[in-house]
């Protein structure tokens, strides 16, 4: 089976330096530790038995995350108690079972009580969950901590739901592309240390912290312009920082991930492209599935819904529902707002769908929506006027308006339970009505 090839640290802790994924990260001109690493190292996440799932978009850095976690564990643990295997070449659950049994033999021979088992890209073997469930039921992992990674297609297929009562102390962890705040931490950590973070959306806290961050506005604007091109994916960030542009091989890598997931989920690629094209061209306006079906020659609104649902679970888009401002609840029958979740995805999806990439003002609204959605329940409100994003915080509704331009004209809007609105500008400040630059606001927003 050659498990040693996947686990060079079994020869000694320094063997991690020989690991190709770790070496690629260590030798990179631009590198960072994923924010999720700290959470995985928290004491209550290192207690057996635990079956942890780590999922997120492909190419977001999950394998690198595992190798950095292994590096940390090697500081205190027996190297042979740490087992890593990438499952993308395994055909089915039977081959996965063989891999697991092989490691369990090594574990027994070495007299290892508890171990850390990393199964990367677990969704590739057919019916992978059958092997995991069987070994859990047999008690094979009773003293172990398992880390299983995969794309969000695990959710689409409902595979995670097949483990009721079999997770122990395990948790679900989502690994997102870097937020703007995390992007700033990578490139200029002194800024985030100096400005702190928003602990709430309380208007007085927003005023105080955003105004205090004013001296860093020019630098944050520069970094935000960069982020609007690179997005938060590791390969695109490195490509922009090292060559000043996103290379074609990087675009091809991400498109291969998207097309691969669509194929694995047995969705029609042509229909998916039409739905994505509609979303890109209509954004940030509200949309109707019926209208998309009619305008883009798709069989029915149900087909549109199925593809939108898949794209959201693959973390390519975020759907915002209308919020009733009096009740503070979502209204599902009204039109939706649909946002692409990352600036880089706007670039490659526009290229793939043969349509024009939207203006920065559209992309900025999507960036704010996707950031807010990581931390809050959000929707939108629209009548004769519109509030781009409505966020629920501690039973309070707060409006967010995005006006990414030099001069912002706004009026006080109070509708129902929406207490106040924060307007995000390009570089303008005002305390009443509240206007702050989007780059400062997002740099203060901790979504981890």
C-alpha positions in Angstrom: 0.0 0.0 0.0 3.0 2.3 0.5 1.5 4.4 3.3 5.0 5.7 4.2 5.0 7.7 1.0 2.1 9.8 2.2 3.6 10.1 5.7 7.3 11.1 5.4 7.3 12.1 9.1 7.1 8.5 10.1 10.9 8.4 9.5 11.3 11.3 12.0 9.5 14.5 12.8 11.7 16.5 10.5 10.2 14.4 7.6 7.4 16.9 7.3 10.0 19.1 5.5 10.0 16.4 2.7 6.3 16.5 2.2 5.5 18.1 -1.2 2.5 20.1 0.0 4.3 21.5 3.0 7.4 22.2 1.0 5.4 24.1 -1.6 3.8 26.2 1.1 7.1 26.8 2.9 9.0 27.9 -0.2 6.2 30.2 -1.4 7.1 33.9 -1.5 3.7 34.7 -0.1 2.4 32.3 2.6 0.1 32.4 5.6 -1.4 30.1 8.1 -5.1 29.6 7.4 -7.2 31.2 10.1 -9.0 27.9 10.7 -5.8 26.3 12.0 -6.1 28.0 15.4 -9.6 26.7 15.9 -8.6 23.1 15.0 -5.8 23.4 17.7 -8.2 24.4 20.4 -8.3 21.9 23.3 -11.9 20.8 22.9 -11.3 20.0 19.2 -8.5 17.6 20.1 -10.4 15.2 22.3 -11.2 11.6 21.1 -13.4 10.2 19.8 -14.1 12.9 17.2 -15.1 12.8 13.6 -14.5 16.2 12.2 -15.5 17.3 8.7 -13.6 20.2 7.0 -15.2 21.3 3.8 -15.3 24.3 1.5 -14.6 25.1 -2.1 -11.9 23.1 -3.9 -8.5 24.8 -4.2 -9.1 26.9 -1.0 -6.2 25.4 0.8 -7.7 22.4 2.8 -4.7 20.1 2.1 -2.2 22.8 3.2 -4.3 23.3 6.3 -4.0 19.6 7.2 -0.2 19.6 6.6 0.2 22.7 8.8 -1.9 21.0 11.5 0.2 17.9 11.2 3.4 20.1 11.6 2.0 21.5 14.9 1.0 18.0 16.2 4.4 16.7 15.5 5.8 19.0 18.1 4.3 16.8 20.9 2.9 13.6 19.3 4.4 10.3 18.2 4.9 10.7 14.4 3.3 7.3 13.7 0.2 8.3 15.5 -0.4 10.9 12.7 -1.7 9.3 9.6 -2.5 11.2 6.3 -3.9 9.8 3.1 -5.3 11.5 0.0 -8.3 9.6 -1.3 -8.6 11.0 -4.8 -7.1 7.9 -6.4 -9.3 5.4 -4.6 -12.2 3.9 -6.5 -14.7 3.0 -3.8 -15.3 2.3 -0.1 -13.6 -1.1 -0.4 -10.3 0.4 -1.4 -10.7 3.0 1.4 -11.3 0.2 3.8 -8.1 -1.5 2.8 -6.2 1.8 3.5 -7.7 2.1 6.9 -7.0 -1.5 7.8 -3.4 -1.2 6.7 -2.9 1.8 9.1 -4.7 0.1 11.9 -2.2 -2.8 11.6 0.7 -0.4 11.9 -1.0 1.3 14.9 -1.4 -2.0 16.6 2.2 -3.1 16.0 3.6 0.3 17.2 1.4 0.1 20.4 -0.3 3.4 19.6 -3.3 4.1 21.8 -4.8 7.1 20.1 -4.1 8.6 16.7 -4.9 11.5 14.4 -6.3 10.2 11.1 -6.4 12.6 8.1 -8.4 11.5 5.1 -8.2 14.2 2.5 -10.6 14.5 -0.5 -12.8 11.8 1.1 -15.6 12.3 -1.4 -13.8 10.7 -4.3 -14.2 7.0 -3.4 -17.8 5.8 -4.2 -19.8 5.3 -1.1 -16.9 6.3 1.1 -19.1 6.7 4.1 -19.7 2.9 4.3 -16.1 2.2 5.3 -16.0 5.0 7.8 -19.4 4.0 9.4 -18.3 0.4 9.6 -15.1 1.1 11.5 -16.9 3.5 13.8 -19.4 0.9 14.7 -16.7 -1.7 15.2 -14.9 0.7 17.6 -11.8 0.9 15.5 -11.5 4.7 16.1 -12.6 4.9 19.7 -9.4 6.7 20.8 -8.8 8.6 17.6 -9.6 12.0 16.1 -10.6 11.8 12.4 -10.3 14.8 10.0 -12.2 14.2 6.7 -12.1 16.9 4.0 -14.1 17.4 0.9 -15.9 20.0 -1.1 -19.4 21.2 -0.3 -20.7 18.5 -2.6 -20.8 16.4 0.6 -23.7 18.6 1.6 -25.4 18.5 -1.8 -25.4 14.7 -1.7 -26.4 14.6 2.0 -23.5 12.4 2.8 -22.6 14.0 6.1 -26.2 13.3 7.3 -25.4 9.5 7.1 -23.5 9.7 10.5 -26.3 10.2 13.1 -24.9 9.5 16.6 -21.5 8.5 15.1 -19.6 11.8 15.3 -18.5 11.7 19.0 -17.2 15.2 19.8 -16.7 15.9 16.1 -17.7 19.2 14.5 -18.2 20.7 11.1 -15.6 23.3 9.9 -16.1 25.5 6.8 -12.9 26.8 5.2 -13.7 29.9 3.2 -11.5 31.9 0.8 -9.7 34.6 2.7 -11.9 37.5 3.8 -10.7 41.0 3.2 -9.6 41.3 6.9 -7.6 38.1 6.6 -6.1 39.3 3.3 -4.9 42.5 5.0 -3.4 40.4 7.8 -1.4 38.5 5.2 -0.1 41.6 3.5 0.1 44.2 6.3 -0.7 42.7 9.7 0.2 45.9 11.5 -3.0 47.5 10.2 -5.3 44.9 11.7 -3.4 45.0 14.9 -3.7 48.7 15.1 -7.4 49.1 14.1 -8.8 46.2 16.1 -12.2 44.7 15.0 -15.9 45.3 15.2 -17.5 43.4 18.0 -21.0 44.3 16.8 -22.9 46.4 14.3 -23.9 48.9 16.9 -23.9 52.3 15.2 -21.8 54.0 17.8 -19.2 51.3 17.7 -19.1 51.4 13.9 -18.7 55.2 14.0 -16.0 55.1 16.7 -13.9 52.3 15.2 -14.2 53.3 11.5 -13.3 56.9 12.3 -10.3 55.8 14.3 -9.1 53.7 11.4 -9.2 56.7 9.1 -5.3 57.2 9.0 -5.1 53.8 7.3 -7.7 54.6 4.6 -5.3 55.1 1.7 -3.4 51.8 2.3 -6.7 49.9 2.9 -8.1 51.3 -0.4 -4.9 50.0 -2.2 -5.3 46.6 -0.7 -9.1 46.5 -1.4 -8.4 47.2 -5.1 -6.0 44.3 -5.1 -8.5 42.1 -3.4 -11.1 42.9 -6.0 -8.8 41.3 -8.5 -7.3 38.4 -6.6 -10.2 37.4 -4.3 -9.5 35.2 -1.4 -8.2 32.0 -3.1 -4.6 31.1 -2.5 -3.5 30.4 -6.1 -5.1 33.6 -7.4 -3.6 35.7 -4.5 -0.1 34.3 -5.2 -0.5 34.8 -8.9 -1.5 38.5 -8.5 1.3 39.2 -6.0 4.0 37.4 -7.8 3.3 38.3 -11.4 0.8 41.2 -11.2 -1.9 39.2 -13.0 -3.9 36.0 -12.7 -2.2 33.5 -15.0 -4.2 31.3 -17.3 -3.2 28.1 -15.7 -4.7 29.4 -12.4 -8.0 30.2 -14.2 -7.9 26.7 -15.8 -7.3 25.0 -12.4 -10.4 26.6 -10.8 -12.6 26.0 -13.8 -11.6 22.3 -13.8 -12.7 22.2 -10.1 -16.1 23.8 -11.0 -16.7 21.6 -14.0 -15.6 18.5 -12.1 -18.0 19.1 -9.2 -20.9 19.8 -11.7 -20.1 16.5 -13.5 -19.9 14.5 -10.2 -23.3 15.9 -9.2 -24.7 14.8 -12.5 -25.8 18.3 -13.5 -25.9 19.6 -17.1 -22.9 21.9 -17.7 -24.6 23.9 -20.4 -27.7 24.6 -18.2 -25.4 25.5 -15.3 -23.5 28.0 -17.5 -26.8 29.6 -18.5 -27.9 30.0 -14.9 -24.6 31.5 -14.0 -24.7 33.8 -17.0 -28.1 35.0 -15.9 -26.9 35.7 -12.3 -23.8 37.6 -13.5 -25.7 39.7 -16.0 -28.7 40.5 -13.7 -26.6 41.2 -10.5 -27.2 43.1 -8.3 -30.9 43.3 -9.4 -33.5 41.0 -7.9 -34.3 38.0 -10.0 -37.1 35.5 -10.6 -36.5 31.9 -11.4 -39.5 32.0 -13.9 -38.0 35.0 -15.7 -34.5 33.4 -15.9 -36.1 30.2 -17.3 -37.9 32.1 -20.0 -35.2 34.6 -20.9 -32.3 32.0 -21.0 -34.3 29.2 -22.6 -34.3 26.8 -19.7 -37.0 24.2 -19.5 -38.6 25.3 -16.2 -38.2 27.5 -13.1 -37.7 24.3 -11.1 -34.6 23.5 -13.2 -33.3 27.0 -12.4 -34.0 26.4 -8.7 -32.1 23.1 -8.7 -29.0 24.6 -10.3 -29.1 27.7 -8.0 -29.4 25.3 -5.0 -26.4 23.3 -6.2 -24.3 26.4 -6.9 -25.0 27.8 -3.5 -24.0 24.5 -1.8 -20.8 24.6 -3.8 -20.1 28.1 -2.4 -20.2 29.7 -5.8 -23.2 31.9 -5.0 -25.1 33.3 -2.1 -28.9 33.7 -2.3 -30.5 36.6 -0.4 -34.3 36.4 0.3 -36.6 39.3 0.9 -36.8 40.3 4.6 -40.2 41.4 6.0 -39.1 44.5 7.8 -42.0 44.3 10.3 -41.6 40.7 11.3 -37.9 40.2 10.6 -38.5 37.0 8.7 -37.6 35.8 5.2 -40.3 35.8 2.5 -39.4 33.0 0.1 -42.0 33.6 -2.6 -40.6 37.0 -3.5 -37.7 37.6 -5.9 -34.2 36.9 -4.8 -30.9 38.7 -4.9 -28.0 36.3 -5.9 -24.4 37.2 -5.5 -21.2 35.5 -6.7 -19.2 34.8 -3.5 -15.7 35.9 -4.4 -14.2 38.6 -6.7 -12.0 36.0 -8.4 -15.0 33.8 -9.1 -16.6 36.8 -10.9 -13.5 36.9 -13.2 -13.4 33.2 -14.1 -17.1 32.6 -14.3 -17.6 35.6 -16.6 -14.8 34.3 -18.8 -16.4 30.8 -18.8 -19.9 32.0 -19.5 -18.7 34.4 -22.3 -20.2 37.4 -20.7 -18.9 40.8 -19.5 -17.4 41.0 -16.0 -19.6 43.4 -13.9 -18.4 46.8 -12.8 -16.6 47.1 -9.4 -19.7 48.5 -7.8 -21.5 45.2 -8.4 -18.6 43.1 -7.3 -18.2 45.2 -4.1 -21.9 44.6 -3.2 -21.3 40.9 -3.6 -18.2 41.0 -1.5 -20.0 42.7 1.3 -22.9 40.3 1.1 -20.7 37.2 1.2 -18.7 38.5 4.1 -21.8 39.4 6.1 -23.3 36.0 5.4 -20.4 34.3 7.1 -21.3 36.0 10.4 -25.0 37.0 10.2 -28.3 35.9 8.8 -28.9 38.3 6.0 -31.5 39.2 3.3 -32.6 42.3 1.5 -35.5 44.7 1.4 -37.1 46.4 -1.5 -40.2 48.5 -2.1 -40.1 51.9 -3.9 -36.6 52.1 -2.3 -34.1 49.3 -1.6 -31.8 48.2 1.2 -29.1 46.0 -0.3 -28.5 43.9 2.8 -30.5 43.5 5.9 -28.6 41.8 8.7 -30.0 40.2 11.9 -27.9 40.8 15.0 -29.3 40.0 18.5 -32.9 40.3 17.2 -32.1 43.7 15.7 -32.4 44.4 12.0 -29.6 46.6 10.5 -29.5 47.8 7.0 -26.4 47.9 4.8 -26.3 50.0 1.7 -23.4 49.8 -0.7 -22.6 52.9 -2.8 -19.1 52.4 -4.1 -18.5 55.8 -5.6 -16.8 59.1 -4.7 -19.8 61.2 -3.7 -22.6 59.5 -1.8 -26.0 61.0 -1.5 -28.2 59.2 1.0 -31.2 59.8 3.2 -32.3 58.4 6.5 -34.3 55.3 5.8 -36.2 53.7 8.7 -38.6 50.9 7.7 -40.3 48.6 10.2 -37.8 47.1 12.6 -34.8 48.1 10.6 -33.3 50.4 13.2 -30.7 52.2 11.1 -28.7 51.8 7.9 -24.9 51.8 7.4 -23.9 53.1 4.0 -20.6 51.8 2.7 -18.8 54.3 0.4 -15.6 54.4 -1.6 -13.8 56.9 0.7 -16.5 59.1 2.3 -17.2 59.5 6.1 -20.3 60.8 7.8 -21.9 60.2 11.2 -25.5 61.2 10.4 -26.6 59.5 8.3 -23.9 56.9 8.9 -21.4 56.6 6.0 -18.0 54.8 6.2 -15.6 53.5 3.5 -16.2 49.8 2.6 -12.5 49.0 2.8 -12.3 50.1 6.5 -15.6 48.4 7.4 -14.5 45.1 5.9 -11.0 45.4 7.4 -12.7 45.6 10.8 -15.2 42.8 10.2 -13.9 39.5 11.7 -15.7 36.7 10.0 -13.6 33.8 11.4 
